[in-house]
Amino acid sequence: MKEQLSSRFMVYLVALSSAVGLGNLWKFPTLTGENGGAAFVFIYILSTFIVGIPLLICEFTMGRSTKSDVSTVFTKLRAHKAWNIVSWISILANFLILVFYTVIVGWVYTYLLKAIKGQLSNPSPEALDATFSSMTNSYGSFIAQAFVIIVVGFILYKGIAKGIEAALRILSPIFLVLLMIVFFNSIRLDGFGEAMNFLFKFDLSAITPAVIVSALGLAFFKLSIGSAAMITYGSYFTKDTDIPKTAVTVAFADVVVSLLAGMALFPVVFTFGLQPTQGAGLLFNTVPLAFANLPGGNIFTIAFFALAAIIGTTATVALLQVQYAVICEKVSGSKLFKVALLGGILLGISFLTMFPFSVFGNITFAGEVLFDFVDTVSSDYLLPLAGLFIAIFVGWIMKHTIIHDELGNNKIIRAWLFTVRYIVPIIVVLVFLNGIGIIKF
Ligand code: PHE
């Protein structure tokens, strides 16, 4: 019998544990800064609602109706063998995300340790910048990543229900409260007004093809769509889980967390004269400054990185369990062996590619080092590609009896199906063609 989640609240939490992660705290601010702010934010939100939610409903439905994960979902839906290619695209995207995501979770663990040791209290912008670059350039970041993989491997080894349910129930509300504290603290900063303009006041001319591709990619990455994680989590849903409602709630909460993170961090950027375009270090260079002026500020810095570490870890669990399902299909052996094998492969590939000291760490593709290249290819191309095929599959191929059995048949469901059949594919294809310069709009 397949494991099922114990309550409706848990369904939300588990889906959120895959969606909310360092995508909100790290990727959203980084990309927003690099892409000039409001126009990017606007397209990201639009993509979430028009493309993200319909696809999330697709993935949940595929998961629950088959009670299976990505490796067998198409077979169980009696699809032609060729559809398994879509599974493989998802699995590849998922793996590539893991390769860099675990590095960033490692950075968060490292900053948590630094905060505990008091090394981040009373910092200056210059000192923080130096701390960040020396960390990313050191072997310590690899060790931290290895530690992350061990922690996540352990959670996986223990099983989803026992491993994450208990922790999430307590920690999610604490995380939200803490994010609100950073936000309210930032309101008092001089740069708050400028940050709000940066995030929300846009002119249409700022919407470029590159901004659109990147914002759509973020919407996929944020909701974990195209990476098969939500198919697996959908398979744990019970018959009384309201899938559309769950999808809307998860997407909405996820956007709110991203915006809160943006509104908490960008005031610090503008108050202290940092560069919004600074890239990967933005989260790490702002949080300690945000709290520096508060009494007992270091406690908040510790708490913030502790919670960032937790949500980064749970999102990694969502990723890794997809790979675990694949390994279980292909390799026999004990659970421990499989988890260790997976962790070993992941670490090995990261070691060769992701760090400045790696053998291939400084090779560039399309002007990006492998770290950025892998991030861009997975989020901006592979996830949307898998999403496109999933929309086509659910919209045109999957039996409508299954769909209506899972979701009912009312006006909303019919509107959703229309969106999945026509709107999602057209948007994704247009964004691709526009992004690679074949058409211009
Ligand atoms: N959605 C997660 C985040 O934003 C990352 C993720 C992507 C998790 C794909 C699972 C699958 O941090």
Boltz pocket constraint, residues with backbone or C-beta under 6 A from the ligand:
constraints:
  - pocket:
      binder: B
      contacts: [[A, 18], [A, 19], [A, 20], [A, 21], [A, 22], [A, 23], [A, 24], [A, 97], [A, 220], [A, 221], [A, 222], [A, 223], [A, 224], [A, 225], [A, 227], [A, 229], [A, 315], [A, 316], [A, 318], [A, 319]]
      max_distance: 6.0
